[in-house]
Amino acid sequence: ISLYPLKEGYKEAIHAFIAALEAQKDVVVEPNRMSTQVHGDYFVIMKLLEKEIYSVFKEIPESAIVIKLIGNDRKGPYAK
């Protein structure tokens, strides 16, 4: 997931979004410099993203969010 809040003070918005994802105990959140990876149950993640993306768009409607979904466990047999 990559969040691009198109406003001044964008770093705070990104950190708040990541913190909200990390508050969900049923998922693993791995932020890095370019994006944030979220691992866990599909339905838990999608419900969490629905809630948190809505919050971002409500607070900062001038935001773009890019999401890539992968259908297997990146930490499982297909991991490098």
N, CA, C and O atoms as a printed pandas DataFrame, in Angstrom:
     atom_number atom_name residue_name chain_id  residue_number  x_coord  y_coord  z_coord
0              1         N          ILE        A               1    0.859   -1.166    0.000
1              2        CA          ILE        A               1    0.000    0.000    0.000
2              3         C          ILE        A               1    0.899    1.221    0.000
3              4         O          ILE        A               1    1.871    1.282    0.753
4              5         N          SER        A               2    0.579    2.189   -0.840
5              6        CA          SER        A               2    1.276    3.471   -0.823
6              7         C          SER        A               2    0.230    4.567   -0.703
7              8         O          SER        A               2   -0.739    4.598   -1.461
8              9         N          LEU        A               3    0.431    5.462    0.247
9             10        CA          LEU        A               3   -0.478    6.586    0.479
10            11         C          LEU        A               3    0.221    7.860    0.058
11            12         O          LEU        A               3    1.357    8.118    0.459
12            13         N          TYR        A               4   -0.463    8.660   -0.756
13            14        CA          TYR        A               4    0.060    9.942   -1.213
14            15         C          TYR        A               4   -0.925   11.047   -0.843
15            16         O          TYR        A               4   -1.782   11.402   -1.652
16            17         N          PRO        A               5   -0.815   11.601    0.380
17            18        CA          PRO        A               5   -1.674   12.731    0.739
18            19         C          PRO        A               5   -1.140   13.980    0.040
19            20         O          PRO        A               5    0.004   14.373    0.266
20            21         N          LEU        A               6   -1.940   14.590   -0.785
21            22        CA          LEU        A               6   -1.501   15.732   -1.582
22            23         C          LEU        A               6   -1.727   17.025   -0.808
23            24         O          LEU        A               6   -2.599   17.827   -1.141
24            25         N          LYS        A               7   -0.910   17.207    0.246
25            26        CA          LYS        A               7   -1.023   18.393    1.094
26            27         C          LYS        A               7    0.275   18.592    1.854
27            28         O          LYS        A               7    1.128   17.706    1.901
28            29         N          GLU        A               8    0.409   19.775    2.449
29            30        CA          GLU        A               8    1.542   20.042    3.337
30            31         C          GLU        A               8    1.432   19.104    4.539
31            32         O          GLU        A               8    0.333   18.695    4.913
32            33         N          GLY        A               9    2.544   18.775    5.126
33            34        CA          GLY        A               9    2.515   17.915    6.303
34            35         C          GLY        A               9    2.099   16.495    5.986
35            36         O          GLY        A               9    1.468   15.830    6.808
36            37         N          TYR        A              10    2.444   16.031    4.814
37            38        CA          TYR        A              10    2.010   14.704    4.373
38            39         C          TYR        A              10    2.607   13.566    5.207
39            40         O          TYR        A              10    1.988   12.511    5.345
40            41         N          LYS        A              11    3.801   13.773    5.760
41            42        CA          LYS        A              11    4.438   12.697    6.530
42            43         C          LYS        A              11    3.602   12.292    7.738
43            44         O          LYS        A              11    3.489   11.107    8.050
44            45         N          GLU        A              12    3.020   13.271    8.414
45            46        CA          GLU        A              12    2.192   12.971    9.585
46            47         C          GLU        A              12    0.994   12.111    9.200
47            48         O          GLU        A              12    0.630   11.185    9.925
48            49         N          ALA        A              13    0.382   12.417    8.058
49            50        CA          ALA        A              13   -0.769   11.639    7.597
50            51         C          ALA        A              13   -0.369   10.198    7.283
51            52         O          ALA        A              13   -1.108    9.262    7.586
52            53         N          ILE        A              14    0.794   10.028    6.680
53            54        CA          ILE        A              14    1.275    8.683    6.358
54            55         C          ILE        A              14    1.561    7.900    7.637
55            56         O          ILE        A              14    1.175    6.737    7.760
56            57         N          HIS        A              15    2.238    8.540    8.587
57            58        CA          HIS        A              15    2.550    7.861    9.852
58            59         C          HIS        A              15    1.274    7.491   10.614
59            60         O          HIS        A              15    1.208    6.427   11.229
60            61         N          ALA        A              16    0.274    8.354   10.577
61            62        CA          ALA        A              16   -0.996    8.065   11.256
62            63         C          ALA        A              16   -1.704    6.885   10.593
63            64         O          ALA        A              16   -2.278    6.041   11.282
64            65         N          PHE        A              17   -1.667    6.819    9.265
65            66        CA          PHE        A              17   -2.284    5.711    8.538
66            67         C          PHE        A              17   -1.604    4.388    8.898
67            68         O          PHE        A              17   -2.277    3.392    9.161
68            69         N          ILE        A              18   -0.286    4.382    8.908
69            70        CA          ILE        A              18    0.453    3.165    9.263
70            71         C          ILE        A              18    0.164    2.762   10.706
71            72         O          ILE        A              18   -0.020    1.579   10.993
72            73         N          ALA        A              19    0.122    3.728   11.606
73            74        CA          ALA        A              19   -0.175    3.429   13.019
74            75         C          ALA        A              19   -1.561    2.812   13.163
75            76         O          ALA        A              19   -1.754    1.903   13.971
76            77         N          ALA        A              20   -2.526    3.298   12.387
77            78        CA          ALA        A              20   -3.877    2.738   12.443
78            79         C          ALA        A              20   -3.879    1.291   11.954
79            80         O          ALA        A              20   -4.584    0.449   12.511
80            81         N          LEU        A              21   -3.100    1.001   10.925
81            82        CA          LEU        A              21   -2.995   -0.382   10.448
82            83         C          LEU        A              21   -2.321   -1.261   11.492
83            84         O          LEU        A              21   -2.751   -2.389   11.730
84            85         N          GLU        A              22   -1.270   -0.748   12.112
85            86        CA          GLU        A              22   -0.534   -1.520   13.113
86            87         C          GLU        A              22   -1.355   -1.786   14.370
87            88         O          GLU        A              22   -1.063   -2.725   15.111
88            89         N          ALA        A              23   -2.369   -0.978   14.617
89            90        CA          ALA        A              23   -3.214   -1.165   15.802
90            91         C          ALA        A              23   -4.078   -2.421   15.695
91            92         O          ALA        A              23   -4.568   -2.924   16.706
92            93         N          GLN        A              24   -4.268   -2.930   14.476
93            94        CA          GLN        A              24   -5.044   -4.155   14.264
94            95         C          GLN        A              24   -4.170   -5.348   14.627
95            96         O          GLN        A              24   -3.154   -5.587   13.974
96            97         N          LYS        A              25   -4.544   -6.090   15.644
97            98        CA          LYS        A              25   -3.698   -7.175   16.156
98            99         C          LYS        A              25   -3.662   -8.407   15.255
99           100         O          LYS        A              25   -2.747   -9.223   15.363
100          101         N          ASP        A              26   -4.638   -8.549   14.374
101          102        CA          ASP        A              26   -4.728   -9.754   13.543
102          103         C          ASP        A              26   -3.918   -9.677   12.256
103          104         O          ASP        A              26   -3.968  -10.608   11.453
104          105         N          VAL        A              27   -3.176   -8.598   12.034
105          106        CA          VAL        A              27   -2.399   -8.454   10.810
106          107         C          VAL        A              27   -0.952   -8.109   11.154
107          108         O          VAL        A              27   -0.650   -7.618   12.241
108          109         N          VAL        A              28   -0.075   -8.378   10.203
109          110        CA          VAL        A              28    1.331   -7.997   10.325
110          111         C          VAL        A              28    1.568   -6.849    9.354
111          112         O          VAL        A              28    1.273   -6.965    8.164
112          113         N          VAL        A              29    2.095   -5.750    9.858
113          114        CA          VAL        A              29    2.328   -4.556    9.050
114          115         C          VAL        A              29    3.832   -4.338    8.946
115          116         O          VAL        A              29    4.534   -4.277    9.955
116          117         N          GLU        A              30    4.320   -4.220    7.705
117          118        CA          GLU        A              30    5.747   -4.026    7.456
118          119         C          GLU        A              30    5.958   -2.769    6.617
119          120         O          GLU        A              30    5.948   -2.835    5.388
120          121         N          PRO        A              31    6.150   -1.622    7.272
121          122        CA          PRO        A              31    6.408   -0.403    6.505
122          123         C          PRO        A              31    7.847   -0.366    5.994
123          124         O          PRO        A              31    8.763   -0.876    6.639
124          125         N          ASN        A              32    8.026    0.240    4.838
125          126        CA          ASN        A              32    9.370    0.529    4.340
126          127         C          ASN        A              32    9.337    1.897    3.669
127          128         O          ASN        A              32    8.325    2.593    3.759
128          129         N          ARG        A              33   10.394    2.293    3.012
129          130        CA          ARG        A              33   10.473    3.655    2.478
130          131         C          ARG        A              33    9.524    3.904    1.303
131          132         O          ARG        A              33    9.158    5.052    1.049
132          133         N          MET        A              34    9.124    2.870    0.592
133          134        CA          MET        A              34    8.300    3.055   -0.602
134          135         C          MET        A              34    6.835    2.662   -0.422
135          136         O          MET        A              34    5.959    3.200   -1.099
136          137         N          SER        A              35    6.573    1.737    0.480
137          138        CA          SER        A              35    5.210    1.246    0.653
138          139         C          SER        A              35    5.110    0.531    1.993
139          140         O          SER        A              35    6.085    0.423    2.735
140          141         N          THR        A              36    3.917    0.052    2.280
141          142        CA          THR        A              36    3.692   -0.717    3.502
142          143         C          THR        A              36    3.035   -2.030    3.113
143          144         O          THR        A              36    2.025   -2.040    2.410
144          145         N          GLN        A              37    3.603   -3.132    3.565
145          146        CA          GLN        A              37    3.016   -4.441    3.307
146          147         C          GLN        A              37    2.176   -4.851    4.503
147          148         O          GLN        A              37    2.564   -4.659    5.655
148          149         N          VAL        A              38    1.012   -5.423    4.202
149          150        CA          VAL        A              38    0.106   -5.895    5.247
150          151         C          VAL        A              38   -0.155   -7.373    4.980
151          152         O          VAL        A              38   -0.576   -7.747    3.885
152          153         N          HIS        A              39    0.095   -8.205    5.977
153          154        CA          HIS        A              39   -0.073   -9.653    5.849
154          155         C          HIS        A              39   -1.125  -10.127    6.844
155          156         O          HIS        A              39   -1.198   -9.635    7.970
156          157         N          GLY        A              40   -1.937  -11.085    6.415
157          158        CA          GLY        A              40   -2.935  -11.658    7.306
158          159         C          GLY        A              40   -4.119  -12.194    6.533
159          160         O          GLY        A              40   -4.062  -12.362    5.315
160          161         N          ASP        A              41   -5.182  -12.458    7.251
161          162        CA          ASP        A              41   -6.412  -12.972    6.658
162          163         C          ASP        A              41   -7.015  -11.940    5.704
163          164         O          ASP        A              41   -7.140  -10.764    6.047
164          165         N          TYR        A              42   -7.382  -12.386    4.517
165          166        CA          TYR        A              42   -7.921  -11.497    3.484
166          167         C          TYR        A              42   -9.073  -10.644    4.004
167          168         O          TYR        A              42   -9.076   -9.428    3.818
168          169         N          PHE        A              43  -10.044  -11.266    4.648
169          170        CA          PHE        A              43  -11.238  -10.544    5.084
170          171         C          PHE        A              43  -10.923   -9.542    6.190
171          172         O          PHE        A              43  -11.519   -8.465    6.239
172          173         N          VAL        A              44  -10.003   -9.884    7.067
173          174        CA          VAL        A              44   -9.586   -8.954    8.127
174          175         C          VAL        A              44   -8.893   -7.745    7.505
175          176         O          VAL        A              44   -9.171   -6.602    7.870
176          177         N          ILE        A              45   -7.989   -8.007    6.563
177          178        CA          ILE        A              45   -7.262   -6.913    5.914
178          179         C          ILE        A              45   -8.210   -6.013    5.138
179          180         O          ILE        A              45   -8.116   -4.790    5.238
180          181         N          MET        A              46   -9.113   -6.589    4.372
181          182        CA          MET        A              46  -10.016   -5.774    3.550
182          183         C          MET        A              46  -10.940   -4.918    4.413
183          184         O          MET        A              46  -11.205   -3.764    4.078
184          185         N          LYS        A              47  -11.426   -5.466    5.506
185          186        CA          LYS        A              47  -12.268   -4.687    6.417
186          187         C          LYS        A              47  -11.459   -3.541    7.030
187          188         O          LYS        A              47  -11.947   -2.416    7.132
188          189         N          LEU        A              48  -10.229   -3.831    7.432
189          190        CA          LEU        A              48   -9.349   -2.809    7.993
190          191         C          LEU        A              48   -9.062   -1.717    6.966
191          192         O          LEU        A              48   -9.144   -0.530    7.285
192          193         N          LEU        A              49   -8.728   -2.105    5.744
193          194        CA          LEU        A              49   -8.442   -1.119    4.704
194          195         C          LEU        A              49   -9.663   -0.277    4.379
195          196         O          LEU        A              49   -9.547    0.932    4.176
196          197         N          GLU        A              50  -10.829   -0.901    4.327
197          198        CA          GLU        A              50  -12.058   -0.148    4.069
198          199         C          GLU        A              50  -12.224    0.963    5.097
199          200         O          GLU        A              50  -12.520    2.105    4.745
200          201         N          LYS        A              51  -12.035    0.630    6.353
201          202        CA          LYS        A              51  -12.195    1.601    7.441
202          203         C          LYS        A              51  -11.133    2.698    7.378
203          204         O          LYS        A              51  -11.459    3.883    7.456
204          205         N          GLU        A              52   -9.876    2.311    7.240
205          206        CA          GLU        A              52   -8.789    3.282    7.313
206          207         C          GLU        A              52   -8.678    4.139    6.052
207          208         O          GLU        A              52   -8.336    5.318    6.142
208          209         N          ILE        A              53   -8.958    3.577    4.896
209          210        CA          ILE        A              53   -8.954    4.380    3.671
210          211         C          ILE        A              53  -10.089    5.391    3.711
211          212         O          ILE        A              53   -9.910    6.539    3.303
212          213         N          TYR        A              54  -11.248    4.980    4.195
213          214        CA          TYR        A              54  -12.359    5.922    4.352
214          215         C          TYR        A              54  -11.941    7.084    5.249
215          216         O          TYR        A              54  -12.237    8.241    4.950
216          217         N          SER        A              55  -11.252    6.775    6.352
217          218        CA          SER        A              55  -10.803    7.824    7.276
218          219         C          SER        A              55   -9.847    8.795    6.591
219          220         O          SER        A              55   -9.941   10.008    6.784
220          221         N          VAL        A              56   -8.928    8.261    5.792
221          222        CA          VAL        A              56   -7.987    9.127    5.067
222          223         C          VAL        A              56   -8.737   10.023    4.096
223          224         O          VAL        A              56   -8.503   11.231    4.070
224          225         N          PHE        A              57   -9.630    9.459    3.299
225          226        CA          PHE        A              57  -10.353   10.248    2.301
226          227         C          PHE        A              57  -11.277   11.272    2.948
227          228         O          PHE        A              57  -11.508   12.346    2.392
228          229         N          LYS        A              58  -11.802   10.941    4.118
229          230        CA          LYS        A              58  -12.655   11.891    4.833
230          231         C          LYS        A              58  -11.825   13.078    5.330
231          232         O          LYS        A              58  -12.252   14.228    5.230
232          233         N          GLU        A              59  -10.635   12.789    5.868
233          234        CA          GLU        A              59   -9.777   13.839    6.420
234          235         C          GLU        A              59   -9.005   14.591    5.330
235          236         O          GLU        A              59   -8.874   15.814    5.386
236          237         N          ILE        A              60   -8.502   13.858    4.349
237          238        CA          ILE        A              60   -7.689   14.446    3.281
238          239         C          ILE        A              60   -8.201   13.926    1.935
239          240         O          ILE        A              60   -7.626   12.989    1.380
240          241         N          PRO        A              61   -9.271   14.518    1.406
241          242        CA          PRO        A              61   -9.827   14.002    0.153
242          243         C          PRO        A              61   -8.854   14.093   -1.027
243          244         O          PRO        A              61   -9.003   13.370   -2.013
244          245         N          GLU        A              62   -7.874   14.967   -0.928
245          246        CA          GLU        A              62   -6.871   15.108   -1.982
246          247         C          GLU        A              62   -5.746   14.102   -1.759
247          248         O          GLU        A              62   -4.576   14.480   -1.689
248          249         N          SER        A              63   -6.091   12.849   -1.650
249          250        CA          SER        A              63   -5.114   11.781   -1.430
250          251         C          SER        A              63   -5.256   10.726   -2.515
251          252         O          SER        A              63   -6.333   10.513   -3.071
252          253         N          ALA        A              64   -4.142   10.076   -2.796
253          254        CA          ALA        A              64   -4.150    8.920   -3.692
254          255         C          ALA        A              64   -3.598    7.730   -2.912
255          256         O          ALA        A              64   -2.645    7.864   -2.145
256          257         N          ILE        A              65   -4.207    6.573   -3.117
257          258        CA          ILE        A              65   -3.747    5.346   -2.472
258          259         C          ILE        A              65   -3.578    4.287   -3.558
259          260         O          ILE        A              65   -4.478    4.060   -4.367
260          261         N          VAL        A              66   -2.418    3.648   -3.563
261          262        CA          VAL        A              66   -2.122    2.588   -4.518
262          263         C          VAL        A              66   -2.006    1.283   -3.736
263          264         O          VAL        A              66   -1.261    1.198   -2.759
264          265         N          ILE        A              67   -2.753    0.265   -4.175
265          266        CA          ILE        A              67   -2.760   -1.023   -3.483
266          267         C          ILE        A              67   -2.472   -2.132   -4.494
267          268         O          ILE        A              67   -3.045   -2.161   -5.583
268          269         N          LYS        A              68   -1.585   -3.032   -4.121
269          270        CA          LYS        A              68   -1.354   -4.254   -4.896
270          271         C          LYS        A              68   -1.741   -5.418   -4.002
271          272         O          LYS        A              68   -1.338   -5.478   -2.840
272          273         N          LEU        A              69   -2.520   -6.338   -4.543
273          274        CA          LEU        A              69   -2.944   -7.522   -3.793
274          275         C          LEU        A              69   -2.269   -8.751   -4.385
275          276         O          LEU        A              69   -2.234   -8.927   -5.603
276          277         N          ILE        A              70   -1.735   -9.593   -3.517
277          278        CA          ILE        A              70   -1.091  -10.830   -3.935
278          279         C          ILE        A              70   -1.849  -11.981   -3.290
279          280         O          ILE        A              70   -2.116  -11.960   -2.088
280          281         N          GLY        A              71   -2.192  -12.976   -4.081
281          282        CA          GLY        A              71   -3.079  -14.039   -3.624
282          283         C          GLY        A              71   -2.438  -15.172   -2.852
283          284         O          GLY        A              71   -3.099  -16.173   -2.577
284          285         N          ASN        A              72   -1.171  -15.046   -2.493
285          286        CA          ASN        A              72   -0.569  -16.109   -1.687
286          287         C          ASN        A              72    0.221  -15.490   -0.540
287          288         O          ASN        A              72    0.379  -14.273   -0.448
288          289         N          ASP        A              73    0.702  -16.353    0.315
289          290        CA          ASP        A              73    1.461  -15.913    1.481
290          291         C          ASP        A              73    2.892  -15.618    1.055
291          292         O          ASP        A              73    3.646  -16.532    0.723
292          293         N          ARG        A              74    3.262  -14.356    1.064
293          294        CA          ARG        A              74    4.615  -13.967    0.644
294          295         C          ARG        A              74    5.681  -14.504    1.591
295          296         O          ARG        A              74    6.863  -14.516    1.247
296          297         N          LYS        A              75    5.284  -14.941    2.762
297          298        CA          LYS        A              75    6.245  -15.500    3.708
298          299         C          LYS        A              75    6.253  -17.028    3.636
299          300         O          LYS        A              75    7.030  -17.682    4.332
300          301         N          GLY        A              76    5.393  -17.589    2.798
301          302        CA          GLY        A              76    5.277  -19.035    2.686
302          303         C          GLY        A              76    6.212  -19.610    1.638
303          304         O          GLY        A              76    7.329  -19.122    1.469
304          305         N          PRO        A              77    5.766  -20.642    0.931
305          306        CA          PRO        A              77    6.642  -21.365    0.009
306          307         C          PRO        A              77    7.108  -20.541   -1.188
307          308         O          PRO        A              77    8.087  -20.914   -1.836
308          309         N          TYR        A              78    6.432  -19.422   -1.504
309          310        CA          TYR        A              78    6.823  -18.623   -2.659
310          311         C          TYR        A              78    7.739  -17.464   -2.292
311          312         O          TYR        A              78    8.148  -16.702   -3.168
312          313         N          ALA        A              79    8.061  -17.322   -1.033
313          314        CA          ALA        A              79    8.952  -16.246   -0.602
314          315         C          ALA        A              79   10.369  -16.529   -1.082
315          316         O          ALA        A              79   10.765  -17.683   -1.245
316          317         N          LYS        A              80   11.106  -15.489   -1.301
317          318        CA          LYS        A              80   12.498  -15.649   -1.748
318          319         C          LYS        A              80   13.352  -16.134   -0.615
319          320         O          LYS        A              80   14.555  -16.330   -0.789
